[in-house]
Amino acid sequence: MMQSIKNIFHLGVKELRGLFRDYMLVILIIYSFSLGVYVTGSATPDSITNAAIAVVDEDHSQLSRRIIDSLMPPMFLKPVEITRPEIDAELDSGNFTFVVVIPNNFERDVRAGRAPDIQLNVDATRMSQAFTGSGYIQKIIAREVAIFSGTANASTAAETVIRNRFNPNLTQIWFSGVMQLVNNITMLAIILTGAALIKERECGTLEHLLVMPVNSFEIMVSKIWAMMVVVLAASAFSLVFVIEMAMNIPIEGSILLYLAGVALHLFAVTSLGIFLACIAQNMPQLGMLMILVLLPMQMLSGSSTPRESMPLWVQDIMLAAPNTHLVELSQAVLFRGAGIDVVYKQFIMLFIIGSVLFWISLVRFRKSVA
């Protein structure tokens, strides 16, 4: 038993040394858990930030000025006033995404109870901003007109009071930053373990290991724990220094509890990486298999779209994917401050899925080296 533990430890150290000699993989790890999280997490496609907007104010009234002043940062840049003949040229050149045209006598028509039109020109080639921003602009204009005309405080049968828990300002970067970290953890764990096995097979060192007094179990476990340590350390660094400090995303729960869940998740996905490497014969084949396996796992795990919006049979199938449970655990611990009494089910599922994947991968690995 002690000799087996020593073999696993020394083989794992060998894996770490081999990894740190591969400068491209080291650069990939550093980028994925620093700039990769920051840039992708900050580029929130469903929210609008610093959109370029222009206004054609033909009314020059108090109401038109209120509307212009309400289009303010951080959603929009400071509105630029242009003339009507300049609209097409400015949109064609891409200087503005939105151009609001306030017609003559707009305030007079509002005071008279009429419903005057405001024209909103949108550069729809900037698709994400165009779709989201046009909705924001319509709501802002409607709110200012209602307040100005005195209809905003009209009595209604019921008043809706909205309280947003855990993210009061609905800041999407809080969600996208953490979910990008979860996706990168899954991706890097599969890449590193799969690449380590295929590299040894291509270099012929795997056959050298098999003639030594070590067995396939020890070889596989050594690769798993070595890559788990690297990805776990990188994810802890990214969580503290990138997400919490650089991106200013508040962490509500226990970081140690979250990292414990990440460790179980890594146990599962590193085993999956070994399995894919046993099927693939070389690195290009591993890359193709990763596209077929990794993309559906990430897209359907709940990190991009809520699982509740998916068909029921997809939700049931994705319960077999480890990153589905890591997404639920991450949201509960990091956003809502949940403890082990809330997320113990995710821990159990990650352990079960990891054990099954480890056993399947070990059987396949023994057959591939036989």
N, C-alpha and C positions, 0 to 999 in steps of 0.2 A: 504493500500500500504506500509506504513512504517513498519507495523507489519510483512508483508511478507518479506521485505528486511532484517529485524532483524532475522527472522527465517532462511533465507538463509545464513546469515553471521554466526550465531551461529552453524548451522548444518555443515557449511564448516569448522569452527574451530574444531568441533568434529572430522571431517574426518582427518584433519591434525594431531590431537593428536593421533588418532588411527593409522595413517600411521607411525608416528615416534616411536610408540611402537613396530611396526613390524620390528625387526632388520634385517631380511633377505631382506625385500623390500628396506630398507634404504641402505644396502650393495649393492643391485642390482643397485639402482640409482647412488650411488657413483662410482661403477665400470663402468657402462655403459657410463657415461659422463666424465670419466677420462681415465683409462687404456683401456677401451673398444674402445674409439675413437682413442687413441694414437696407440695402438698395431695393430688394424685392419687397420687403415688408413696408418700406416707406412709399413705394409706388402703388398706392391704393386705387385701383381702377374704378371702384364703385363710389368713391367720394371725390369731391371737386375741390381743388386747391389752386389758388393763384391763376384763375382763368382770366384771359385777356378779354375785356369787354369795352365796347364803345357805346355812346348814347347820342342820338340825334334829338335834341331838345328844341322842338319848334314852338312849344307853349310858353316856356320861360316863366312858369308860375310857381307858386309855393308848393303845390302838389308835385310838380315835375321835379323840383329840387329835392323834395323828400324822397322820391323814388331813387334819384341818382345817389343821394347820400346813403341809402340803405344797401346799395350794392357795394359792399366793403370787404376788406380782407378778413379772414384768410381765404374765404371762398373765391373772391374775385380780386384782381388788381384794381387800382384806382381807376374808375371809369374815365375814358377820354372822350371829349365832346368833338364830334365831327359833323359834317353837313350831309344832307341826303345824297347829293351826287357822288360823294366819296365812298358810299357803302360798298358797291360792287368791287371797286378797286382794292379797298382794304381787306375784304373777305378773300378775294382772289390771291392777294399777296400773302395771306395767312397771318396778318398782323393781329387780327381779333378772331375769337371764337364766337362771340355774341355781339350783335348790334341791336340795341333797343331804340325804336323810333316812337317818340311821344308826339302826337299830332297837335296842331293848333286847336285852341279852345278846349283842351282836354279837361282842365279844372272846371271850366264853366259847364261843360256837359255833365260832369260828375255831380256838381252842385244842383243841377236841374233834374237829377234823377235818371238821366239817360245812361246808357251803357256804351261809352266810347271805346274804340279799339286801340290797342297798342300793338305795334308790329314788332315781332322778335325774329331777327335774321340769325340763323345758326349755321356755322361751318360744320357740317355733319361728317367731314372726313376725320375730325377728331372725335371719334365715335363715343368713347366713354364719357368725355366731358360734355359732349352735345346732348346725350340722353339725360344724364343726371342734372347738368346745369340748367337746362331749359325748364325742368320741373321746379328747381329752386327759384329761378327768376319769376316764374308765374306765381309761386306762393308769396314771394316778397312783394311783388306789385299788388297782388290781391289784398295782402295784409295792410299795406300802406294806404291803399284806397279806402279800405273799410274803416281804418282808424280816422282818416281825414274826413270821411263822410258821416262819421258817427254811428256806423252800423256794427262796429266791432263789439260793442258792449250790449248789443240787443239781447233781450232775455230769451232764453231757450228752455225747452222742457227739462233738460238735464245738462249739467256741466261736466266735461271730461277732464280729469286731472291725471296727467301722465307723470309717472316717476320711473326713471330709468335706473335699474339696479346695476351695480358693478361697473358701469361705463356711462356716467351721467350725460356726457356730451356726445355719445355715440361716435367716438373717435375710432375709425376703422383700423388705423395703424396698430392699435392695441391688439386686435384680433389677428391681422395679417402677419405681424411680426412674429408672434408666438407660433402660429401655424406654419410659417416658413421654416422656423427652427425644427419643428416636428418633421416636416418633409425632408429637410437636409439630414437629420439624424437617420431616418430610414434609408435614404439614398446612399449615404456614405458607408453605413454599416454593410450593406449588400455589396457595394463596389469593393471595399477594402478586403473583405473575406474572400469574395470570389476571385479578385485579382491575385491575392496571395497564393491561393491554391493553383490557379492556372499558370502563374509565373513559375512555380516550382515544377509543375509538370512540363512546361516548355523548356526549362533549363536542365531538367533531368535530376534535380536534387530530391524529388519525391521518391524516386527509386533508391537513392542513397539512404533516405530515412528508413525505408522498409527493410533494409538489410541490417539495420541497427536494432538493438534490443528495445524497440518501442513498438507499440501497436497502433492501429488506425484510430482507436478511441483517443489515445493520448495526443496524436497528431492533430485531430480535429478540435479537441478541447483547447489545445494550446493556441490555435489560430483564433478561436472564438474569444478567449479571455483577453488576448493581446489587443484585438481590434475593439473589443468592448471598452477596455481601459482608455484607448486613444479617443474614441468617439464620445465617451462619457466625460472625459476631461475637457474636450473641445466644446461640448454642449453646455457644461457648467460655466466655462469662460464666456461663451456667447450669451447665456442667460443673464449673467451678472453685469458684464462690461458692455455688451452691445445692446441688449434689449432693455435692461433696467437703467443703465447710465446713459448710453448714447441716444437711444430712442425715447427715453423718459417714459417707459411703460411701467406702471406700478405693479409690483408683484405682491399679491395679497396673502398667499399661503406659504407653506414651508418649502423652501428650495430643496432641502434634504429629502423630503417626502417625494417631491417631483423627480429628483434624480434616482431615487429607488425605483420608481415606475419606469424611468428611462432605461435603467439597468435590465429590468425584466424584458422590456421591449427589445433591447439590443440582443439579449439571449435568443429571442425568437428570430429576429431578422438576420443576425449573423448565421444562424443555422440555415435559414433560407438561402443566404448567399453561398454557403457550402453546397447546398443541393443544386443550385443553378450552375455552379462551377463544375459539378460532377456531370451535368448533362452537356454543357458546352465543351467544345474541344479546343477553343482558342478565345482570345479576348474579343474579336468581332462578334462571335456567336454569343458570348456573354452579354455584350452590349445589346444585341437584338432581343435576347431573352429578358433583359431588364426593362426594355421598352414595353414588352408585352405584359410584364408582371407589375412593374413599379407604377406606371401611369394610372392603370385602373385602381390600384390600391390607394394612391394619393387623391385621385379625383373623387372617389366614392367613400372615403373615410370620414367625411364631415369637415375636413380642413378647408375645403373650398365652398361647398354647398351644404346646408344643414341636412342631416340624414332624414329628417322628417319630411322633406320635400321630395324624396326619392320613392320609387315604387316599393311596396312592402317586401317583395321577394328580393330586391337588391339589398335592402336593409338586413334581411336575414342572412344572405350570403356573406355580406361584409362583416358579420360578427366573427367570422373565421379569420379575418385579417388582423394582425396585431396592432397596426397603426390606428385602426378604428377605436380601440380601447385606449391607446395613448392620447388620442385627440380628446376623448371624453375626460380622461384623467387630467390632462393639461388644463383644459377649460375649468374644471372643477377646482383644482388646487391653485393655479396661478391667478385666475380671475375671481373666483368666489371664495377663496380661502378655506376650501374644504379640508377636512382631516381624514385620517384613515378610516373612520367610521362611515364615511360617505363613499370613498373610492375603493373600498376593499374588494368589491366585485370586479373592478377593472384589474386589480392586482391578481386575483385568482384566475381570471380569464387569460391574462398575459402569461402566467405560469403554465397553465394548461396548454395554450397554443405553442409556447416555446418548447415544452416537453415533447409534444407531438412532432413539431418540426425538427427538433434535435434527433429524435429516434429515426424519423424517415431519412434525414440527411446522413445519419451514421450508417444506416443500412445501405444507402446508395453509395456512400463513400467507400465502404468495405468492398462492394461489388466492383467499383471502378478501379480499385488498386489491386484486386485479386489477380 
